[in-house]
Amino acid sequence: MLPPVPILRSYREEEARDFYLRFLGFEIGFEHRFGPDLPLYMEVRRGAAVLHLSEHHGDASPGAAVRIETDGLADYHREITARGHRGARPGIVEQSWGFREMALTDPAGNRLIFCERLPET
C-alpha cells in the first residue's frame, strides 16, 4: 500500500493557489474540472507530501486536520515566513510528546500541522 492522500475542502481557487502554491511552496500534481464553470479538484505536492483539494461539496468537510512529518522544520519555517501570508504567521512549538510542530490554518479552515520528531535524549 501507498500512504493515504487526504482530501481537503477548498472554496476559492485563488485563495487555495496562493496559500498552497505561493506560500507553502507546493506544486500542482494535476487539476480536474468536469466543465469550465464547475468546481476544481486539484492535487498539490511537496516532496512526499501529497494533498488533494476539492471545491466539490460532498468530497470533504472544512476544518480537517492533517499532520505532515518533515525534516528541517526550522528551515521550512524560515522559507515560508520570508514569503509571508496575510492570514498566517506560524510559530514552532516543542511538544511534550516528542515533536516540534508548526500549525497553520488554510483559507477553508483546514489545519496543517507540519511536525518534526525531536532527537531522543
Backbone as a printed PyTorch tensor [residue, N CA C, xyz], in Angstrom:
tensor([[[  0.8290,  -1.1900,   0.0000],
         [  0.0000,   0.0000,   0.0000],
         [  0.8700,   1.2490,   0.0000]],

        [[  0.3190,   2.2870,  -0.5390],
         [  0.9640,   3.5980,  -0.5220],
         [  0.3390,   4.4340,   0.5950]],

        [[  1.0030,   5.5270,   0.9950],
         [  0.4180,   6.3780,   2.0300],
         [ -0.9310,   6.9400,   1.5780]],

        [[ -1.8550,   7.1640,   2.5120],
         [ -3.1410,   7.7610,   2.1460],
         [ -2.9540,   9.2000,   1.6770]],

        [[ -3.9050,   9.6680,   0.8820],
         [ -3.8870,  11.0460,   0.4010],
         [ -5.1310,  11.7500,   0.9590]],

        [[ -4.9420,  12.6850,   1.8780],
         [ -6.0970,  13.4130,   2.4140],
         [ -6.7420,  14.2930,   1.3510]],

        [[ -8.0670,  14.3840,   1.4160],
         [ -8.8210,  15.3180,   0.5780],
         [ -9.2900,  16.4360,   1.4960]],

        [[ -8.9030,  17.6640,   1.1720],
         [ -9.2740,  18.8250,   1.9700],
         [-10.2430,  19.6930,   1.1750]],

        [[-11.2440,  20.1900,   1.8460],
         [-12.2200,  21.0740,   1.2020],
         [-11.5730,  22.4220,   0.9190]],

        [[-11.8640,  22.9670,  -0.2320],
         [-11.4510,  24.3300,  -0.5590],
         [-12.6640,  25.0500,  -1.1350]],

        [[-12.6320,  26.3660,  -1.1000],
         [-13.7720,  27.1480,  -1.5730],
         [-13.4220,  28.0690,  -2.7270]],

        [[-12.3330,  28.7780,  -2.5970],
         [-11.9640,  29.7610,  -3.6000],
         [-10.6040,  29.3960,  -4.1900]],

        [[-10.6220,  29.1090,  -5.4640],
         [ -9.4200,  28.6480,  -6.1630],
         [ -8.2390,  29.6040,  -5.9700]],

        [[ -8.4720,  30.9000,  -6.1060],
         [ -7.3760,  31.8700,  -5.9990],
         [ -6.7270,  31.8120,  -4.6200]],

        [[ -7.5400,  31.7140,  -3.5780],
         [ -7.0030,  31.6530,  -2.2180],
         [ -6.2320,  30.3560,  -1.9880]],

        [[ -6.7560,  29.2480,  -2.4840],
         [ -6.0760,  27.9550,  -2.3280],
         [ -4.7320,  27.9640,  -3.0590]],

        [[ -4.7130,  28.4920,  -4.2690],
         [ -3.4550,  28.5590,  -5.0260],
         [ -2.4310,  29.4340,  -4.3170]],

        [[ -2.8610,  30.5870,  -3.8240],
         [ -1.9340,  31.4810,  -3.1300],
         [ -1.3690,  30.8010,  -1.8810]],

        [[ -2.2250,  30.1580,  -1.1200],
         [ -1.7910,  29.5380,   0.1300],
         [ -0.8810,  28.3340,  -0.1200]],

        [[ -1.3290,  27.3850,  -0.9220],
         [ -0.5830,  26.1390,  -1.1020],
         [  0.5990,  26.2650,  -2.0520]],

        [[  0.4290,  27.0070,  -3.1390],
         [  1.4980,  27.0820,  -4.1390],
         [  2.5070,  28.1850,  -3.8060]],

        [[  2.0340,  29.4090,  -3.6710],
         [  2.9630,  30.5220,  -3.4320],
         [  3.5350,  30.4790,  -2.0170]],

        [[  2.6680,  30.4010,  -1.0000],
         [  3.1130,  30.4980,   0.3830],
         [  3.8050,  29.2190,   0.8650]],

        [[  3.1580,  28.0740,   0.7310],
         [  3.7360,  26.8240,   1.2490],
         [  4.7250,  26.1640,   0.2930]],

        [[  4.7580,  26.5900,  -0.9690],
         [  5.7370,  26.0460,  -1.9080],
         [  5.3950,  24.6750,  -2.4600]],

        [[  4.1270,  24.2990,  -2.4370],
         [  3.7000,  23.0520,  -3.0640],
         [  3.6330,  23.2670,  -4.5760]],

        [[  3.5890,  22.1680,  -5.3270],
         [  3.4370,  22.2170,  -6.7820],
         [  2.1710,  21.4780,  -7.1630]],

        [[  1.6320,  21.8110,  -8.3200],
         [  0.4230,  21.1340,  -8.8020],
         [  0.8030,  19.7660,  -9.3600]],

        [[  0.0930,  18.7290,  -8.9000],
         [  0.2390,  17.3890,  -9.4610],
         [ -0.6910,  17.2150, -10.6460]],

        [[ -1.9500,  17.6270, -10.4590],
         [ -2.9330,  17.6410, -11.5400],
         [ -4.0950,  18.5320, -11.1410]],

        [[ -4.8800,  18.9110, -12.1320],
         [ -6.1040,  19.6810, -11.9220],
         [ -7.2030,  19.0320, -12.7520]],

        [[ -8.4380,  19.0260, -12.2340],
         [ -9.5510,  18.4600, -12.9870],
         [-10.8240,  19.2440, -12.7110]],

        [[-11.5800,  19.4580, -13.7770],
         [-12.9330,  20.0170, -13.7120],
         [-13.7870,  19.2180, -14.6940]],

        [[-15.0430,  18.9950, -14.3390],
         [-15.9420,  18.3120, -15.2620],
         [-16.4270,  19.2490, -16.3610]],

        [[-16.2510,  20.5490, -16.1730],
         [-16.6270,  21.5570, -17.1650],
         [-16.0180,  22.8860, -16.7660]],

        [[-16.0070,  23.8570, -17.6770],
         [-15.3220,  25.1310, -17.4320],
         [-15.7890,  25.8840, -16.1850]],

        [[-17.0650,  25.8350, -15.8680],
         [-17.5900,  26.5740, -14.7180],
         [-17.8800,  25.6830, -13.5240]],

        [[-17.3160,  24.4960, -13.5050],
         [-17.5860,  23.5610, -12.4130],
         [-16.4260,  23.5490, -11.4130]],

        [[-16.6570,  22.9740, -10.2310],
         [-15.6440,  23.0110,  -9.1620],
         [-14.3260,  22.3470,  -9.5540]],

        [[-13.2720,  22.8520,  -8.9350],
         [-11.9150,  22.3590,  -9.1720],
         [-11.5700,  21.2330,  -8.1970]],

        [[-10.9270,  20.2010,  -8.7040],
         [-10.3160,  19.1460,  -7.8930],
         [ -8.8400,  19.1670,  -8.2760]],

        [[ -7.9550,  19.3610,  -7.2880],
         [ -6.5460,  19.5880,  -7.6020],
         [ -5.6630,  18.8210,  -6.6240]],

        [[ -4.5790,  18.2740,  -7.1530],
         [ -3.5600,  17.6590,  -6.3140],
         [ -2.4120,  18.6410,  -6.1650]],

        [[ -1.9340,  18.8060,  -4.9120],
         [ -0.7240,  19.5850,  -4.6550],
         [  0.2570,  18.6750,  -3.9370]],

        [[  1.5390,  18.9110,  -4.1960],
         [  2.5610,  18.0570,  -3.5880],
         [  3.8260,  18.8410,  -3.3320]],

        [[  4.5210,  18.3980,  -2.2940],
         [  5.8520,  18.9270,  -1.9880],
         [  6.6160,  17.7480,  -1.3980]],

        [[  7.6650,  17.3380,  -2.0970],
         [  8.3700,  16.1290,  -1.6730],
         [  7.3990,  14.9640,  -1.6730]],

        [[  7.3780,  14.2120,  -0.5800],
         [  6.4880,  13.0600,  -0.4720],
         [  5.1000,  13.4340,   0.0380]],

        [[  4.8950,  14.6850,   0.4330],
         [  3.5890,  15.1190,   0.9380],
         [  2.6490,  15.3920,  -0.2320]],

        [[  1.5010,  14.7180,  -0.2190],
         [  0.5120,  14.8640,  -1.2830],
         [ -0.8410,  15.1700,  -0.6360]],

        [[ -1.4960,  16.2070,  -1.1310],
         [ -2.8310,  16.5850,  -0.6650],
         [ -3.7270,  16.7850,  -1.8760]],

        [[ -4.9970,  16.4530,  -1.7300],
         [ -5.9830,  16.7720,  -2.7470],
         [ -6.8780,  17.8640,  -2.1950]],

        [[ -7.1410,  18.8790,  -2.9970],
         [ -8.0020,  19.9980,  -2.6250],
         [ -9.2370,  19.9490,  -3.5150]],

        [[-10.4090,  20.0030,  -2.8960],
         [-11.6340,  19.8640,  -3.6710],
         [-12.6360,  20.9610,  -3.3430]],

        [[-13.1690,  21.5660,  -4.4080],
         [-14.2620,  22.5210,  -4.2580],
         [-15.6200,  21.8150,  -4.3150]],

        [[-15.6370,  20.5030,  -4.5410],
         [-16.8840,  19.7470,  -4.6200],
         [-17.5070,  19.6120,  -3.2280]],

        [[-18.7770,  19.9190,  -3.1370],
         [-19.4960,  19.9510,  -1.8590],
         [-19.3740,  18.6630,  -1.0460]],

        [[-19.5220,  17.5160,  -1.6420],
         [-19.5560,  16.2660,  -0.8950],
         [-18.2260,  15.5840,  -0.6600]],

        [[-17.1380,  16.1550,  -1.1320],
         [-15.8510,  15.4640,  -1.0410],
         [-15.2100,  15.5120,   0.3370]],

        [[-15.3780,  16.5900,   1.0670],
         [-14.7210,  16.7240,   2.3640],
         [-15.4000,  17.8380,   3.1450]],

        [[-15.1980,  17.8090,   4.4390],
         [-15.7340,  18.8580,   5.3070],
         [-14.6140,  19.7980,   5.7020]],

        [[-14.8810,  21.0890,   5.7210],
         [-13.8410,  22.0210,   6.1690],
         [-13.5270,  21.7830,   7.6370]],

        [[-12.3410,  22.1530,   8.0430],
         [-11.9600,  22.0100,   9.4410],
         [-11.1980,  20.7310,   9.7400]],

        [[-10.7710,  20.0140,   8.7150],
         [ -9.9760,  18.8020,   8.9250],
         [ -8.5940,  19.1880,   9.4510]],

        [[ -7.8940,  18.2160,  10.0100],
         [ -6.5140,  18.4270,  10.4540],
         [ -5.6450,  17.3420,   9.8410]],

        [[ -4.4830,  17.7460,   9.3230],
         [ -3.5470,  16.8200,   8.7020],
         [ -2.1660,  17.0650,   9.2960]],

        [[ -1.5060,  15.9890,   9.7350],
         [ -0.1200,  16.0760,  10.2140],
         [  0.8030,  15.6860,   9.0650]],

        [[  1.8120,  16.5250,   8.8240],
         [  2.7780,  16.2710,   7.7590],
         [  4.1510,  16.2510,   8.4090]],

        [[  4.7200,  15.0540,   8.5200],
         [  6.0280,  14.9330,   9.1570],
         [  7.1150,  15.3330,   8.1650]],

        [[  8.0970,  16.0640,   8.6520],
         [  9.1440,  16.5900,   7.7940],
         [ 10.4650,  16.6420,   8.5420]],

        [[ 11.5380,  16.7620,   7.8050],
         [ 12.8510,  17.0650,   8.3720],
         [ 13.1330,  18.5230,   8.0560]],

        [[ 13.8690,  19.2030,   8.9020],
         [ 14.2290,  20.5890,   8.6220],
         [ 13.0800,  21.5610,   8.8110]],

        [[ 12.3100,  21.3710,   9.8710],
         [ 11.1510,  22.2360,  10.1120],
         [ 11.5500,  23.7010,  10.2670]],

        [[ 12.6390,  23.9750,  10.9540],
         [ 13.0740,  25.3690,  11.1440],
         [ 13.4070,  26.0240,   9.8060]],

        [[ 14.0490,  25.2940,   8.9060],
         [ 14.3590,  25.8300,   7.5710],
         [ 13.0790,  26.1200,   6.7860]],

        [[ 12.1140,  25.1930,   6.8650],
         [ 10.8400,  25.3880,   6.1660],
         [ 10.1040,  26.5970,   6.7460]],

        [[ 10.1380,  26.7420,   8.0600],
         [  9.5090,  27.8900,   8.7130],
         [ 10.1210,  29.1990,   8.1980]],

        [[ 11.4420,  29.2500,   8.1180],
         [ 12.1070,  30.4570,   7.5940],
         [ 11.6960,  30.7310,   6.1520]],

        [[ 11.6160,  29.6660,   5.3500],
         [ 11.2480,  29.8050,   3.9370],
         [  9.8620,  30.4240,   3.7800]],

        [[  8.8680,  29.8690,   4.4610],
         [  7.5090,  30.3820,   4.2620],
         [  7.3190,  31.7350,   4.9510]],

        [[  8.0160,  31.9650,   6.0620],
         [  7.9300,  33.2600,   6.7380],
         [  8.4720,  34.3600,   5.8340]],

        [[  9.5240,  34.0610,   5.0920],
         [ 10.0970,  35.0390,   4.1680],
         [  9.1040,  35.3990,   3.0580]],

        [[  8.3020,  34.4230,   2.6160],
         [  7.2980,  34.7040,   1.5730],
         [  6.1070,  35.4560,   2.1570]],

        [[  5.7400,  35.1010,   3.3690],
         [  4.6430,  35.7620,   4.0550],
         [  3.2730,  35.4490,   3.4960]],

        [[  2.2850,  35.5110,   4.3830],
         [  0.8770,  35.3460,   4.0190],
         [  0.0740,  36.1480,   5.0160]],

        [[ -0.8330,  36.9640,   4.5220],
         [ -1.5550,  37.8670,   5.4290],
         [ -2.4120,  37.1350,   6.4610]],

        [[ -2.7640,  35.8810,   6.1950],
         [ -3.5910,  35.1190,   7.1370],
         [ -2.8190,  34.1030,   7.9480]],

        [[ -1.4870,  34.1140,   7.8830],
         [ -0.7170,  33.0880,   8.5890],
         [  0.6180,  33.6370,   9.0650]],

        [[  0.8430,  33.5060,  10.3510],
         [  2.1390,  33.8570,  10.9420],
         [  2.4990,  32.7420,  11.9180]],

        [[  2.8650,  31.5900,  11.3880],
         [  3.0740,  30.4300,  12.2550],
         [  4.3500,  30.5260,  13.0820]],

        [[  4.3040,  29.8640,  14.2040],
         [  5.4810,  29.6950,  15.0360],
         [  5.7600,  28.2120,  15.1830]],

        [[  6.8520,  27.8930,  15.8250],
         [  7.2070,  26.4940,  16.0780],
         [  7.1210,  26.2520,  17.5810]],

        [[  6.4660,  25.1480,  17.9510],
         [  6.2770,  24.7940,  19.3540],
         [  6.8580,  23.4050,  19.5890]],

        [[  7.6310,  23.2490,  20.6540],
         [  8.1090,  21.9210,  21.0510],
         [  7.0760,  21.2990,  21.9670]],

        [[  6.5660,  20.1470,  21.5470],
         [  5.5230,  19.4640,  22.3060],
         [  6.1280,  18.4340,  23.2440]],

        [[  5.4430,  18.1750,  24.3440],
         [  5.9370,  17.2160,  25.3430],
         [  5.9220,  15.7820,  24.8270]],

        [[  5.2130,  15.5300,  23.7500],
         [  5.1530,  14.1610,  23.2090],
         [  6.2450,  13.8730,  22.1900]],

        [[  7.2590,  14.7330,  22.1350],
         [  8.4400,  14.4190,  21.3330],
         [  8.4520,  14.9660,  19.9290]],

        [[  7.6670,  15.9930,  19.6710],
         [  7.6410,  16.6010,  18.3420],
         [  7.7950,  18.1080,  18.4440]],

        [[  8.3570,  18.6840,  17.4200],
         [  8.3730,  20.1230,  17.1880],
         [  7.2990,  20.3330,  16.1170]],

        [[  6.3920,  21.3070,  16.3200],
         [  5.2660,  21.4720,  15.4000],
         [  5.0680,  22.9230,  14.9650]],

        [[  4.6120,  23.0650,  13.7340],
         [  4.2120,  24.3550,  13.1840],
         [  2.8080,  24.1660,  12.6160]],

        [[  1.8230,  24.8150,  13.2100],
         [  0.4250,  24.6520,  12.7940],
         [ -0.0410,  25.8690,  12.0020]],

        [[ -0.7590,  25.6000,  10.9260],
         [ -1.3220,  26.6420,  10.0620],
         [ -2.7690,  26.2880,   9.7470]],

        [[ -3.5550,  27.2870,   9.4610],
         [ -4.9290,  27.0590,   9.0120],
         [ -5.0620,  27.6280,   7.6060]],

        [[ -5.5560,  26.7870,   6.6800],
         [ -5.6970,  27.2400,   5.2940],
         [ -6.9460,  28.1110,   5.1440]],

        [[ -7.1650,  28.7250,   3.9770],
         [ -8.3100,  29.6270,   3.7990],
         [ -9.6740,  28.9610,   3.9810]],

        [[ -9.7620,  27.6340,   3.8960],
         [-11.0360,  26.9340,   4.0880],
         [-11.2090,  26.4350,   5.5200]],

        [[-10.2420,  26.7200,   6.4000],
         [-10.3640,  26.3090,   7.7960],
         [ -9.7340,  24.9690,   8.1140]],

        [[ -9.0150,  24.3680,   7.1860],
         [ -8.3140,  23.1080,   7.4400],
         [ -7.0020,  23.4010,   8.1500]],

        [[ -6.6430,  22.5560,   9.1260],
         [ -5.3950,  22.7480,   9.8550],
         [ -4.3180,  21.8330,   9.2980]],

        [[ -3.1600,  22.4160,   9.0350],
         [ -1.9920,  21.6640,   8.5990],
         [ -0.9800,  21.7560,   9.7270]],

        [[ -0.5430,  20.6160,  10.2190],
         [  0.4370,  20.5780,  11.3040],
         [  1.7050,  19.9490,  10.7570]],

        [[  2.6700,  20.7920,  10.4440],
         [  3.9640,  20.3080,   9.9850],
         [  4.7450,  19.9580,  11.2480]],

        [[  5.3180,  18.7560,  11.2800],
         [  5.9720,  18.3150,  12.5090],
         [  7.2900,  17.6080,  12.2170]],

        [[  8.1280,  17.6280,  13.2350],
         [  9.4450,  17.0010,  13.1610],
         [  9.7240,  16.3380,  14.5100]],

        [[ 10.1550,  15.0960,  14.4710],
         [ 10.4880,  14.3930,  15.7110],
         [ 11.6890,  15.0510,  16.3830]],

        [[ 11.5760,  15.2270,  17.6760],
         [ 12.7120,  15.7330,  18.4480],
         [ 13.7220,  14.6240,  18.6330]],

        [[ 14.9930,  14.9460,  18.6780],
         [ 16.0010,  13.9080,  18.9330],
         [ 15.7700,  13.2940,  20.3180]],

        [[ 15.9810,  12.0020,  20.3910],
         [ 15.8430,  11.3250,  21.6960],
         [ 17.0190,  11.7110,  22.5850]],

        [[ 16.7010,  11.9380,  23.8400],
         [ 17.7660,  12.3110,  24.7820],
         [ 18.1170,  11.1820,  25.7150]]])
